[in-house]
């Protein structure tokens, strides 16, 4: 998927990302509705992704005191208040530190690297009882799920699906870097390699010191067992909290970036008259040089989503679980459209897949379609009203609403994202009204 999107991005290096690509790769008849649905799924996916990150960060923060005292048990109200506090901090940084977002992203890279190395060294050095190499690389136990081993493995892939959010954040950089048609696609592919490498190293450290799962989960006050794992492995609550703070830092960095992406996505759709109240959300604050109202809209929507947790954790999990489904559907859309159109618009991509293009595109479409079905499956048997996976209901609901809204109101004012002035490399479809070559764009007047 990363290479398929990179090939498209090299031809259309625009910060609009999949929302623009769906329109650019489609035809005049289907371009508007394709970009409409893709844009809505991308927006909802980014809203819920930010919600998931902020909520997970809140749970991590509340799990820190439990490392010193098992008597404290965070309540749902505590979690929501901390969740709102995380949102507030990230919003303030997005307002007053908007010009520092690039440096914040760079700091996140270094922070992540330090966290992985520190976790690896500290856990392996301080843990007295380690797992064997055979256990780490060969042990597999899916008995708790009730599913077969193979199906349990497939369903567990949901955790890794959240890395899909990174593609959108990278696409936002298209109009802020030189030679975007080469540098941004390269960054997309390298991000997969880098996240895969750091993820494996981090997981290996965890697996070598992994205690029995059942007791670990039972004492995981706040819903996050990682802090208890750190404490048990190091036999020190102080060391456990320090390692936990490093992870919390990563979550905060991720929340800042995810919120920025979500707010820019809301602004882009508002600018193109694709969401209700677009006249307000498309305004750019001259003082802060940011779509302030779109940012407020994003924070309010996410904050209200968090309230669902007070009523039903299963309902809240359905919304956060739909994150991967919405983003997967949004990211596979331009690839699927490109395949349907015969890949004619990306034949001369500066980042070509060559003779492997068809195969990689088709594999991406088939795999993502299959993975979306996986993300809709309940994680354990027997299925009850509590453990049922309602993410598919949320996804179908949002997708259905977007289609109904398009035919009811959207098509009257929405004709697709603006095309002229978009950086295009070797555009091949004259119907799009795009010239050959790659016209420049003033970053200060870009799509955001």
C-alpha positions, -999 to 999 in steps of 0.1 A, spaced: 0 0 0 28 24 8 45 19 -25 12 22 -44 4 55 -27 40 67 -32 37 61 -70 5 82 -71 19 109 -48 49 113 -72 25 123 -100 2 144 -79 23 159 -50 -5 178 -33 -12 181 4 -48 172 -3 -36 136 -3 -62 108 -10 -90 133 -11 -75 150 -42 -61 118 -57 -95 102 -58 -108 131 -80 -77 134 -101 -75 97 -110 -113 94 -117 -133 108 -146 -156 138 -148 -187 118 -140 -175 99 -109 -147 123 -97 -169 145 -74 -186 116 -55 -154 96 -54 -135 125 -37 -165 133 -16 -168 98 0 -130 95 2 -127 129 19 -155 121 44 -140 88 53 -106 104 56 -119 131 79 -139 108 101 -109 84 102 -86 112 113 -111 125 139 -114 90 154 -77 84 151 -69 116 171 -96 105 196 -80 71 200 -45 85 205 -56 111 230 -78 86 249 -49 61 250 -26 88 263 -51 97 290 -52 60 301 -14 59 302 -12 90 323 -37 76 348 -19 43 349 13 60 363 0 65 399 -10 28 400 26 18 397 31 32 433 -2 22 448 -27 -5 437 -53 12 458 -60 39 432 -83 28 404 -91 55 377 -128 60 371 -144 67 338 -148 104 349 -111 106 356 -103 92 322 -126 116 304 -112 147 323 -77 136 315 -87 129 279 -100 165 276 -68 178 292 -47 160 266 -69 175 238 -65 210 253 -27 208 255 -24 195 219 -49 222 207 -28 250 224 3 237 207 -15 236 173 -25 272 178 5 289 194 31 266 181 19 261 145 52 274 131 70 249 152 51 218 140 79 208 117 105 209 146 80 191 168 78 163 142 116 161 141 117 160 179 92 131 178 115 111 156 144 115 180 121 109 210 108 77 195 144 64 188 155 72 224 124 55 238 130 23 218 167 22 228 161 31 264 133 5 267 155 -22 252 185 -15 273 167 -9 307 143 -39 304 170 -64 293 195 -51 319 172 -49 349 148 -79 344 160 -109 364 138 -135 348 137 -134 310 119 -155 284 139 -178 262 147 -171 226 125 -201 217 95 -186 235 100 -152 219 102 -164 183 81 -196 184 55 -194 212 19 -187 200 -11 -190 222 -45 -179 209 -66 -199 234 -80 -168 251 -98 -157 219 -117 -188 211 -108 -185 174 -85 -209 155 -48 -200 156 -48 -187 120 -79 -166 124 -67 -152 157 -35 -141 140 -54 -123 113 -77 -105 137 -47 -94 158 -35 -74 128 -59 -46 138 -33 -32 162 -8 -26 133 -35 -10 112 -32 23 131 1 29 114 -20 38 83 -24 73 98 12 81 90 5 82 52 -18 112 55 6 131 77 34 126 52 12 138 23 6 171 41 43 178 36 40 179 -2 39 216 -6 65 223 21 95 205 6 116 208 -25 113 181 -51 82 168 -35 75 144 -63 105 124 -52 111 132 -16 76 127 -2 70 93 -19 104 82 -6 94 93 29 62 73 26 81 41 18 109 47 43 83 54 70 70 19 66 105 5 69 114 27 99 82 20 118 85 -17 111 121 -18 123 115 2 155 83 -17 162 100 -51 160 129 -39 182 104 -26 208 83 -57 207 113 -80 211 122 -61 243 87 -65 256 85 -102 247 118 -111 264 104 -98 298 68 -107 293 52 -121 325 20 -142 325 -7 -124 305 -37 -130 327 -24 -115 360 -9 -86 340 -42 -76 325 -61 -81 358 -40 -55 376 -39 -31 347 -57 -2 364 -67 24 338 -69 -1 309 -31 1 300 -10 -28 312 23 -16 298 32 4 330 28 -27 351 49 -46 327 77 -20 331 74 -21 369 74 -59 371 104 -62 347 125 -36 365 112 -44 400 111 -6 404 81 16 402 104 46 396 120 29 366 86 18 354 73 54 355 103 68 336 98 43 308 61 50 309 67 87 306 87 81 274 58 62 259 34 90 270 56 115 253 53 96 220 15 96 224 14 133 229 36 139 199 13 116 179 -18 135 191 -3 168 181 3 156 146 -29 137 143 -49 168 154 -31 190 129 -39 166 101 -76 162 112 -81 200 114 -65 206 80 -87 179 65 -118 195 80 -106 228 66 -100 214 31 -135 198 30 -150 231 43 -132 251 17 -147 229 -10 -182 231 5 -182 195 15 -193 197 52 -222 215 69 -214 250 81 -185 253 56 -187 291 56 -173 291 92 -149 262 91 -130 274 60 -119 306 76 -81 310 82 -71 331 112 -46 358 100 -29 361 133 -20 324 138 -20 316 101 -41 285 108 -77 273 102 -86 281 138 -123 273 136 -117 240 118 -93 232 147 -120 241 172 -145 219 153 -121 190 154 -115 193 191 -152 197 200 -162 167 179 -134 145 194 -142 157 229 -179 148 224 -169 114 211 -151 108 244 -184 112 263 -196 80 247 -172 62 271 -193 73 301 -223 55 287 -208 24 271 -172 13 267 -184 -11 239 -200 18 220 -168 39 224 -146 10 212 -168 7 182 -160 43 172 -123 40 178 -122 6 162 -137 22 130 -106 43 127 -86 17 108 -116 8 86 -123 44 76 -86 52 69 -81 19 51 -110 26 28 -99 61 22 -63 51 13 -73 22 -9 -98 44 -29 -72 62 -52 -53 29 -58 -85 11 -67 -96 40 -90 -62 40 -106 -65 2 -113 -100 7 -128 -87 34 -150 -59 12 -163 -31 31 -144 -30 55 -174 -24 86 -152 6 72 -134 25 56 -163 53 83 -161 55 86 -124 89 98 -111 85 70 -85 75 41 -108 67 6 -97 74 -5 -133 64 -40 -142 54 -47 -106 29 -19 -106 -2 -38 -116 6 -67 -92 13 -44 -62 -18 -23 -68 -41 -53 -71 -25 -69 -40 -30 -37 -21 -66 -35 -30 -73 -71 -23 -54 -71 10 -70 -39 23 -105 -51 13 -98 -84 32 -83 -65 62 -114 -43 64 -135 -75 69 -110 -86 96 -114 -53 115 -151 -60 116 -148 -93 133 -153 -98 171 -120 -105 188 -132 -134 209 -158 -162 212 -185 -166 222 -199 -134 208 -220 -114 232 -235 -79 232 -205 -67 252 -176 -81 231 -193 -78 197 -174 -56 173 -197 -28 163 -170 -10 142 -186 -21 110 -219 -5 120 -201 28 127 -182 26 94 -214 18 73 -232 45 92 -207 72 83 -203 60 47 -241 59 43 -245 93 57 -219 107 34 -236 92 3 -271 104 14 -257 139 22 -240 141 -12 -272 134 -32 -294 154 -8 -273 186 -6 -237 181 -15 -239 178 -53 -256 212 -54 -225 230 -42 -197 204 -45 -180 198 -78 -148 182 -64 -116 198 -50 -101 227 -70 -78 213 -96 -59 242 -111 -26 252 -95 -20 217 -81 15 205 -86 12 178 -112 40 157 -128 33 144 -163 -5 147 -161 -20 127 -190 -57 134 -188 -66 167 -206 -102 166 -192 -88 175 -158 -77 209 -170 -42 203 -159 -11 213 -178 19 191 -184 48 196 -160 48 206 -124 36 242 -118 48 258 -86 25 267 -57 31 293 -30 32 272 2 15 301 20 -15 297 -3 -16 259 -6 -46 237 -2 -46 241 36 
